[in-house]
Amino acid sequence: MVAVGEGVVSCETVKISLKCRPQQPQNGSRMIEKTFAHPVPLPSHIHYELLLQLLEQQTARALGYESPYREQVLELIATVRKALSQQKRLEESCQRDKIAFEYRWSLHGDKSE
């Protein structure tokens, strides 16, 4: 659990993905909305798309259908798809709670999309 302002967020990490859901405050008190000085940085969706294209079009084909590694590649593809889906759910939650976010293309603060 991570304290965020006055609220508490429960997070579960699954491979490369993150599921977060706000917990209800105890004793029936109202949760105070956290405001951020800057938008929350998130990876641009293109990062997931590029990974998926590489894994599907090049990695899987290079290994072939009979490779003992094919199952691992398919699991990796599924994991990347789940990560993108979970990020989209996080974005929807942020929008619903009026928390600004921005897409990042790199670790150096480039903003885009």
Backbone as JSON, one array per atom type, in Angstrom:
{
  "sequence": "MVAVGEGVVSCETVKISLKCRPQQPQNGSRMIEKTFAHPVPLPSHIHYELLLQLLEQQTARALGYESPYREQVLELIATVRKALSQQKRLEESCQRDKIAFEYRWSLHGDKSE",
  "N": [[0.85, -1.18, 0.0], [0.43, 2.23, -0.71], [0.74, 5.49, 0.45], [-0.99, 8.24, -0.7], [-1.15, 11.47, -0.66], [-3.95, 12.28, 1.13], [-5.25, 9.94, 0.67], [-5.24, 6.34, 0.21], [-3.6, 4.0, -1.8], [-3.86, 0.85, -3.23], [-1.66, -1.4, -4.65], [-0.83, -3.9, -7.07], [1.78, -5.7, -8.45], [2.33, -7.18, -11.53], [4.35, -8.97, -13.4], [5.3, -6.89, -15.9], [3.37, -5.05, -15.47], [0.95, -2.87, -13.88], [-1.54, -2.75, -11.47], [-3.77, -0.63, -10.07], [-5.91, 0.43, -7.52], [-8.04, 2.65, -5.86], [-8.48, 2.62, -2.36], [-11.27, 2.49, -0.18], [-11.77, 5.04, 2.22], [-11.26, 4.49, 5.7], [-13.5, 4.44, 8.5], [-15.58, 5.84, 7.33], [-15.01, 8.44, 6.48], [-14.62, 11.1, 4.08], [-12.66, 10.76, 1.16], [-9.94, 12.8, 0.38], [-9.27, 14.56, -2.55], [-6.3, 14.22, -4.41], [-4.09, 16.6, -5.65], [-1.83, 17.22, -8.28], [1.26, 18.77, -9.0], [2.38, 18.55, -11.5], [1.6, 16.94, -14.63], [1.0, 13.39, -14.59], [3.49, 11.24, -15.68], [3.3, 8.94, -18.38], [4.04, 6.01, -20.35], [4.14, 6.4, -23.88], [1.63, 5.09, -26.04], [2.68, 4.04, -28.34], [5.02, 2.76, -27.68], [4.26, 0.26, -26.67], [3.0, -0.74, -28.95], [5.12, -0.9, -30.78], [6.75, -2.83, -29.54], [5.0, -5.03, -29.64], [4.73, -5.36, -32.43], [7.38, -6.0, -33.13], [7.77, -8.4, -31.66], [5.71, -10.06, -32.7], [5.99, -9.93, -35.53], [8.68, -10.34, -36.08], [10.28, -11.69, -34.02], [8.71, -14.01, -33.3], [8.36, -15.17, -35.84], [11.03, -15.63, -36.58], [11.75, -17.62, -34.81], [10.06, -19.66, -35.53], [7.29, -22.03, -35.98], [7.56, -24.47, -34.71], [9.35, -24.17, -32.67], [10.82, -24.6, -29.41], [10.75, -22.34, -27.91], [8.66, -20.8, -28.68], [6.24, -20.75, -27.19], [7.01, -19.21, -24.98], [7.46, -16.75, -26.23], [4.87, -16.18, -27.12], [3.59, -15.9, -24.65], [4.92, -13.64, -23.72], [4.05, -11.75, -25.6], [1.32, -11.71, -24.93], [1.54, -10.67, -22.35], [2.53, -8.06, -22.84], [0.34, -7.02, -24.23], [-1.56, -7.09, -22.15], [-0.37, -5.26, -20.4], [-0.61, -2.85, -21.85], [-3.39, -2.67, -21.93], [-3.95, -2.43, -19.19], [-2.67, -0.01, -18.66], [-4.32, 1.69, -20.15], [-6.69, 1.45, -18.66], [-5.81, 2.66, -16.3], [-5.4, 5.25, -17.27], [-8.07, 5.92, -17.88], [-9.12, 5.93, -15.28], [-7.65, 8.03, -14.18], [-8.59, 10.15, -15.77], [-11.29, 10.13, -15.04], [-11.04, 10.84, -12.35], [-10.02, 13.31, -12.63], [-7.22, 13.68, -12.85], [-4.37, 14.83, -14.24], [-2.45, 13.58, -16.97], [0.4, 12.75, -19.01], [1.82, 11.66, -22.09], [4.93, 10.05, -22.51], [7.87, 9.84, -24.43], [10.43, 9.21, -23.87], [12.89, 8.84, -21.25], [13.86, 11.3, -20.76], [12.18, 13.43, -20.49], [10.84, 14.16, -22.81], [7.9, 15.24, -24.37], [4.87, 14.17, -25.81], [2.31, 13.19, -28.18]],
  "CA": [[0.0, 0.0, 0.0], [1.16, 3.47, -0.83], [-0.06, 6.65, 0.84], [-0.98, 9.31, -1.71], [-1.89, 12.58, -0.04], [-4.82, 11.81, 2.2], [-5.83, 8.66, 0.3], [-4.35, 5.19, 0.18], [-3.75, 3.25, -3.03], [-3.37, -0.52, -3.15], [-1.1, -1.75, -5.94], [-0.31, -5.24, -7.26], [2.64, -5.73, -9.61], [2.29, -8.44, -12.25], [5.38, -8.88, -14.43], [5.63, -5.51, -16.23], [2.17, -4.24, -15.43], [0.57, -2.36, -12.57], [-2.97, -2.57, -11.24], [-3.98, 0.22, -8.89], [-7.3, 0.78, -7.24], [-8.13, 3.39, -4.6], [-9.22, 1.97, -1.29], [-12.21, 3.36, 0.51], [-11.25, 5.47, 3.51], [-11.88, 3.85, 6.84], [-14.38, 5.23, 9.37], [-16.6, 6.57, 6.57], [-14.64, 9.81, 6.11], [-14.5, 11.32, 2.65], [-11.29, 10.8, 0.69], [-9.6, 14.11, -0.2], [-8.67, 14.39, -3.86], [-4.91, 14.65, -4.49], [-3.76, 17.38, -6.84], [-0.43, 17.09, -8.63], [1.82, 19.97, -9.6], [2.69, 18.25, -12.9], [0.89, 15.75, -15.12], [1.62, 12.1, -14.32], [4.08, 10.73, -16.93], [2.99, 7.57, -18.78], [4.64, 5.68, -21.64], [3.3, 6.57, -25.05], [1.1, 3.8, -26.51], [3.5, 3.54, -29.44], [6.03, 1.86, -27.13], [3.65, -1.07, -26.64], [2.74, -1.17, -30.33], [6.39, -1.3, -31.39], [7.12, -4.11, -28.94], [4.13, -6.06, -30.18], [5.09, -5.61, -33.83], [8.66, -6.7, -33.15], [7.59, -9.77, -31.18], [4.83, -10.82, -33.58], [6.43, -9.98, -36.92], [10.07, -10.74, -36.26], [10.74, -12.69, -33.06], [7.95, -15.25, -33.45], [8.66, -15.75, -37.17], [12.41, -16.1, -36.59], [11.82, -18.87, -34.05], [9.28, -20.68, -36.23], [6.14, -22.59, -35.27], [7.93, -25.67, -33.96], [10.4, -23.84, -31.7], [10.46, -24.76, -28.0], [10.66, -21.0, -27.31], [7.47, -20.13, -29.21], [5.29, -20.53, -26.1], [7.5, -18.08, -24.19], [7.22, -15.53, -27.01], [3.43, -15.92, -27.08], [3.3, -15.39, -23.31], [5.45, -12.27, -23.68], [3.11, -10.94, -26.39], [0.12, -11.54, -24.1], [1.88, -9.79, -21.23], [2.6, -6.69, -23.35], [-1.05, -6.62, -24.49], [-2.18, -6.83, -20.84], [0.2, -4.03, -19.87], [-1.26, -1.74, -22.55], [-4.78, -2.63, -21.47], [-3.96, -1.91, -17.83], [-2.36, 1.42, -18.72], [-5.53, 2.38, -20.61], [-7.6, 1.53, -17.51], [-5.26, 3.69, -15.41], [-5.71, 6.54, -17.9], [-9.49, 6.17, -17.67], [-9.29, 6.28, -13.87], [-7.1, 9.39, -14.0], [-9.53, 11.08, -16.4], [-12.49, 10.17, -14.2], [-10.7, 11.54, -11.11], [-9.46, 14.61, -13.03], [-5.78, 13.7, -12.63], [-3.73, 15.04, -15.54], [-1.31, 12.73, -17.32], [0.95, 13.04, -20.33], [2.58, 10.57, -22.65], [6.37, 10.29, -22.65], [8.56, 9.03, -25.43], [11.74, 8.8, -23.35], [13.11, 9.18, -19.84], [14.45, 12.63, -20.7], [11.16, 14.48, -20.41], [10.18, 14.49, -24.08], [6.45, 15.14, -24.28], [4.28, 14.02, -27.14], [1.05, 12.49, -28.46]],
  "C": [[0.88, 1.24, 0.0], [0.25, 4.62, -0.43], [0.1, 7.72, -0.22], [-1.82, 10.44, -1.14], [-2.67, 12.05, 1.14], [-5.39, 10.43, 1.91], [-4.79, 7.55, 0.34], [-4.65, 4.42, -1.1], [-3.15, 1.87, -2.82], [-2.89, -0.92, -4.53], [-0.61, -3.19, -5.93], [0.56, -5.19, -8.51], [2.62, -7.12, -10.22], [3.21, -8.29, -13.44], [5.69, -7.41, -14.72], [4.43, -4.58, -16.12], [1.8, -3.87, -14.0], [-0.93, -2.17, -12.52], [-3.12, -1.75, -9.97], [-5.47, 0.49, -8.73], [-7.35, 1.51, -5.91], [-8.93, 2.58, -3.59], [-10.15, 2.98, -0.65], [-11.62, 3.78, 1.85], [-12.0, 4.77, 4.64], [-12.66, 4.88, 7.65], [-15.33, 6.15, 8.62], [-16.24, 7.99, 6.19], [-14.48, 9.91, 4.61], [-13.04, 11.42, 2.26], [-11.04, 12.16, 0.03], [-8.85, 13.86, -1.51], [-7.26, 14.97, -3.88], [-4.71, 15.44, -5.77], [-2.24, 17.3, -7.04], [0.04, 18.37, -9.31], [2.07, 19.78, -11.09], [1.87, 17.04, -13.34], [1.69, 14.47, -14.82], [2.19, 11.57, -15.64], [3.72, 9.26, -17.15], [3.67, 7.27, -20.11], [3.65, 5.92, -22.77], [2.84, 5.19, -25.53], [1.97, 3.2, -27.6], [4.59, 2.59, -28.93], [5.5, 0.43, -27.1], [3.47, -1.6, -28.06], [4.03, -1.63, -31.01], [6.87, -2.64, -30.84], [6.3, -5.25, -29.52], [4.48, -6.4, -31.63], [6.4, -6.38, -33.93], [8.5, -8.16, -32.75], [6.78, -10.63, -32.14], [5.42, -11.01, -34.98], [7.85, -10.49, -37.1], [10.49, -11.86, -35.32], [10.04, -14.03, -33.27], [8.27, -15.94, -34.78], [10.08, -16.32, -37.22], [12.54, -17.43, -35.86], [11.07, -20.0, -34.74], [8.2, -21.29, -35.34], [6.5, -23.77, -34.39], [8.98, -25.41, -32.88], [9.92, -24.08, -30.26], [10.3, -23.41, -27.28], [9.4, -20.25, -27.73], [6.46, -19.81, -28.1], [5.71, -19.34, -25.23], [7.25, -16.76, -24.92], [5.74, -15.18, -26.99], [3.0, -15.39, -25.72], [3.77, -13.94, -23.16], [4.53, -11.33, -24.45], [1.85, -10.68, -25.57], [0.36, -10.59, -22.94], [1.94, -8.33, -21.67], [1.2, -6.17, -23.66], [-1.77, -6.28, -23.18], [-1.67, -5.52, -20.25], [-0.43, -2.81, -20.52], [-2.7, -1.58, -22.08], [-4.87, -2.04, -20.06], [-3.6, -0.44, -17.79], [-3.59, 2.2, -19.18], [-6.56, 2.49, -19.49], [-7.12, 2.58, -16.51], [-5.56, 5.08, -15.96], [-7.18, 6.91, -17.7], [-9.78, 6.58, -16.23], [-8.79, 7.7, -13.6], [-8.06, 10.42, -14.59], [-10.78, 11.25, -15.53], [-12.24, 10.98, -12.93], [-10.03, 12.89, -11.35], [-7.99, 14.75, -12.63], [-5.13, 13.78, -14.01], [-2.58, 14.06, -15.74], [-0.84, 13.12, -18.71], [1.78, 11.85, -20.78], [4.03, 10.98, -22.79], [6.94, 9.34, -23.67], [9.91, 8.55, -24.93], [11.8, 9.19, -21.87], [13.58, 10.62, -19.66], [13.43, 13.76, -20.76], [10.54, 14.89, -21.72], [8.69, 14.27, -23.93], [5.89, 15.01, -25.68], [2.94, 13.31, -27.05], [-0.13, 13.2, -27.98]]
}
